[in-house]
């Protein structure tokens, strides 16, 4: 009985990556349907998310998993939420100011410029944004909410525990980013980025998969983005 319990604990620990230096992006041969239902999701989840600038424990757990094939990047979230805040809104609405949502930032060349931000709420409303520059060294805050990731799919599903979310990002759409220096990943490729959540429940919390060390407020700290490593 003791051996069985120990084995169960080991399996559980191995299934969760918590604050490791690199976040794995697992290659998949599964046919993934972007519908918010994670029953077909086979790759391990990382987390739970913590307060983004202090690493303190969040009130409600958030987990994320990343996978890829030769055409697409896939992201899945499990968000515990006892009080979902938000509504169904038109594309590119500024839901980050009002709604519970999950976010992903990806910066394939890791230079802190021309990186992508995607946010999705519990009702599948979403936006995609290009962050051309945020530093005075490259001209100051310059973003484009008019930017579109062609072929992107994003769906959430409300569950008894909260909500789940799936996102598909075609690699072909990232090739069109001017000065993005994008090339299709292969096993061993490393991107910079991070995964986030804003929870407007009983208390507002700004959460990240990997917390920042600076203590500054705000998700846009590309110099402290974590590493997404593509695995075979």
C-alpha positions as CSV (number, residue, x, y, z in Angstrom):
1,X,0.0,0.0,0.0
2,X,2.8,2.4,0.9
3,X,4.6,1.7,-2.4
4,X,1.3,2.3,-4.3
5,X,0.9,5.7,-2.6
6,X,4.5,6.7,-3.2
7,X,4.1,5.8,-6.9
8,X,0.9,7.9,-7.1
9,X,2.7,10.9,-5.7
10,X,5.6,10.5,-8.1
11,X,3.3,10.3,-11.0
12,X,1.4,13.4,-9.9
13,X,4.6,15.4,-9.4
14,X,5.9,14.4,-12.8
15,X,2.7,15.5,-14.5
16,X,3.1,19.1,-13.3
17,X,5.9,21.5,-14.1
18,X,6.1,24.2,-11.4
19,X,8.4,27.2,-11.9
20,X,11.0,25.3,-13.9
21,X,13.5,27.3,-15.9
22,X,12.1,26.2,-19.3
23,X,8.4,25.5,-20.0
24,X,8.1,22.4,-22.3
25,X,6.0,22.5,-25.5
26,X,5.3,18.9,-26.3
27,X,4.9,17.7,-29.9
28,X,1.6,15.9,-30.5
29,X,0.2,13.6,-33.1
30,X,-3.3,13.9,-31.7
31,X,-6.0,15.6,-33.7
32,X,-7.0,18.5,-31.5
33,X,-10.5,20.1,-31.9
34,X,-10.6,23.6,-30.6
35,X,-13.8,23.6,-28.6
36,X,-12.8,24.2,-25.0
37,X,-13.3,20.6,-24.1
38,X,-10.0,19.2,-22.8
39,X,-11.0,15.5,-22.8
40,X,-8.8,15.0,-25.9
41,X,-5.8,16.9,-24.4
42,X,-3.0,14.5,-23.6
43,X,0.1,16.6,-22.7
44,X,1.0,17.5,-19.1
45,X,-0.1,20.8,-17.5
46,X,2.3,23.3,-15.8
47,X,1.5,25.5,-12.8
48,X,-0.3,26.6,-10.8
49,X,-0.1,30.3,-11.7
50,X,1.0,32.7,-9.0
51,X,0.8,36.4,-8.4
52,X,2.9,37.8,-11.2
53,X,5.2,40.1,-9.4
54,X,5.5,38.4,-6.0
55,X,5.2,34.7,-6.6
56,X,2.6,34.5,-3.8
57,X,-0.1,31.8,-4.0
58,X,-3.2,32.7,-6.0
59,X,-6.7,32.5,-4.6
60,X,-7.8,30.2,-7.5
61,X,-5.6,27.7,-9.4
62,X,-4.7,28.1,-13.1
63,X,-2.9,25.4,-15.1
64,X,-1.6,25.6,-18.7
65,X,-0.3,23.1,-21.3
66,X,1.4,23.8,-24.6
67,X,1.8,21.5,-27.5
68,X,2.7,21.7,-31.2
69,X,2.7,19.9,-34.5
70,X,4.3,20.9,-37.8
71,X,1.5,23.5,-38.5
72,X,0.3,24.9,-35.2
73,X,1.0,25.9,-31.7
74,X,-1.7,24.8,-29.2
75,X,-2.4,26.1,-25.7
76,X,-4.9,24.8,-23.1
77,X,-5.8,26.3,-19.8
78,X,-7.7,25.0,-16.8
79,X,-9.0,27.9,-14.6
80,X,-10.7,27.3,-11.3
81,X,-13.2,30.1,-10.9
82,X,-16.0,30.3,-8.3
83,X,-17.3,33.7,-9.6
84,X,-16.8,34.2,-13.4
85,X,-16.8,37.8,-14.4
86,X,-17.3,38.7,-18.1
87,X,-19.7,38.6,-21.1
88,X,-19.6,37.7,-24.7
89,X,-18.0,40.6,-26.5
90,X,-16.9,41.4,-30.1
91,X,-13.5,40.5,-31.3
92,X,-10.6,42.7,-30.1
93,X,-12.6,44.3,-27.3
94,X,-10.4,45.3,-24.4
95,X,-11.6,42.5,-22.2
96,X,-8.4,42.6,-20.2
97,X,-9.9,45.6,-18.4
98,X,-13.2,44.0,-17.4
99,X,-13.3,40.2,-17.8
100,X,-11.8,37.1,-16.3
101,X,-9.4,35.8,-19.0
102,X,-6.3,33.9,-19.8
103,X,-3.5,35.2,-21.9
104,X,-0.4,34.0,-23.8
105,X,2.5,36.2,-24.9
106,X,4.9,34.7,-27.4
107,X,8.2,36.3,-28.7
108,X,9.8,33.7,-31.0
109,X,13.1,35.6,-31.5
110,X,13.3,36.8,-27.9
111,X,14.3,40.4,-28.6
112,X,11.4,42.0,-26.7
113,X,9.9,43.5,-29.8
114,X,7.2,42.5,-32.3
115,X,5.7,39.9,-29.9
116,X,2.2,38.6,-29.8
117,X,-0.4,38.9,-27.0
118,X,-3.6,36.8,-27.1
119,X,-6.4,36.9,-24.5
120,X,-9.5,34.8,-24.2
121,X,-12.3,35.1,-21.7
122,X,-14.7,32.4,-20.3
123,X,-17.2,33.2,-23.1
124,X,-14.7,32.7,-25.9
125,X,-14.4,36.4,-26.6
126,X,-10.8,37.1,-27.6
127,X,-8.3,39.6,-29.0
128,X,-4.9,39.3,-30.7
129,X,-2.4,42.1,-30.4
130,X,1.0,42.9,-31.8
131,X,3.4,44.6,-29.3
132,X,5.8,46.3,-31.7
133,X,7.8,48.1,-29.0
134,X,7.3,48.9,-25.3
135,X,10.7,50.3,-24.4
136,X,12.0,53.9,-24.9
137,X,15.0,52.3,-26.5
138,X,12.9,51.3,-29.5
139,X,10.6,54.3,-29.6
140,X,8.2,53.7,-26.7
141,X,4.8,52.0,-26.4
142,X,3.7,51.0,-29.9
143,X,0.9,48.3,-30.2
144,X,-1.5,47.2,-32.8
145,X,-4.9,45.7,-31.8
146,X,-5.8,45.7,-35.5
147,X,-3.2,42.9,-36.0
148,X,-4.8,39.6,-36.8
149,X,-3.5,36.1,-36.5
150,X,-4.9,34.5,-39.6
151,X,-6.5,31.1,-38.8
152,X,-6.3,31.5,-35.1
153,X,-9.0,29.6,-33.1
154,X,-10.0,30.2,-29.5
155,X,-12.7,28.6,-27.5
156,X,-13.6,28.4,-23.8
157,X,-16.1,26.2,-22.0
158,X,-17.6,26.9,-18.6
159,X,-17.4,24.0,-16.2
160,X,-18.5,23.2,-12.7
161,X,-15.0,24.1,-11.5
162,X,-14.6,27.3,-13.6
163,X,-13.7,27.4,-17.2
164,X,-11.3,25.7,-19.7
165,X,-9.8,27.3,-22.8
166,X,-8.1,26.1,-26.0
167,X,-6.1,28.2,-28.5
168,X,-4.7,27.3,-31.9
169,X,-2.1,29.5,-33.5
170,X,-1.0,28.6,-37.1
171,X,2.8,29.1,-37.5
172,X,2.1,30.4,-41.0
173,X,0.4,33.5,-39.5
174,X,3.5,34.4,-37.5
175,X,5.7,34.4,-40.6
176,X,3.9,37.6,-41.7
177,X,5.0,39.7,-38.7
178,X,7.3,42.4,-39.9
179,X,10.7,42.3,-38.1
180,X,9.5,39.3,-36.1
181,X,12.4,37.1,-37.3
182,X,10.1,34.1,-37.2
183,X,11.0,30.6,-38.4
184,X,9.0,27.5,-37.9
185,X,10.1,25.7,-34.7
186,X,11.7,22.2,-34.5
187,X,12.7,20.1,-31.6
188,X,15.1,22.1,-29.4
189,X,13.8,25.5,-30.6
190,X,13.4,28.0,-27.7
191,X,11.0,31.0,-27.7
192,X,10.5,33.6,-25.0
193,X,7.1,34.3,-23.6
194,X,4.8,33.7,-20.7
195,X,1.2,32.6,-19.8
196,X,-1.0,34.8,-17.7
197,X,-4.5,35.1,-16.1
198,X,-6.5,38.1,-14.8
199,X,-9.0,37.1,-12.2
200,X,-11.7,39.7,-11.4
201,X,-13.5,37.5,-8.9
202,X,-13.9,38.3,-5.2
203,X,-10.5,39.9,-5.3
204,X,-8.6,41.1,-8.4
205,X,-5.4,39.1,-9.1
206,X,-2.9,39.3,-11.9
207,X,-1.3,35.8,-12.3
208,X,1.6,34.4,-14.2
209,X,2.9,30.9,-14.9
210,X,6.4,32.2,-14.2
211,X,6.5,35.2,-11.8
212,X,8.7,38.2,-12.4
213,X,11.6,38.9,-10.2
214,X,11.5,42.7,-10.5
215,X,8.3,43.2,-8.4
216,X,7.1,45.8,-10.9
217,X,3.4,45.7,-11.8
218,X,2.4,44.7,-15.3
219,X,2.7,41.7,-17.6
220,X,4.8,43.4,-20.2
221,X,8.3,42.8,-19.0
222,X,9.8,40.9,-22.0
223,X,13.3,41.0,-20.4
224,X,11.9,38.6,-17.8
225,X,9.9,36.3,-20.1
226,X,10.4,32.6,-19.5
227,X,11.6,30.1,-22.1
228,X,9.2,27.9,-24.1
229,X,11.2,24.9,-25.3
230,X,9.8,22.7,-28.1
231,X,10.2,19.0,-27.3
232,X,9.9,16.0,-29.6
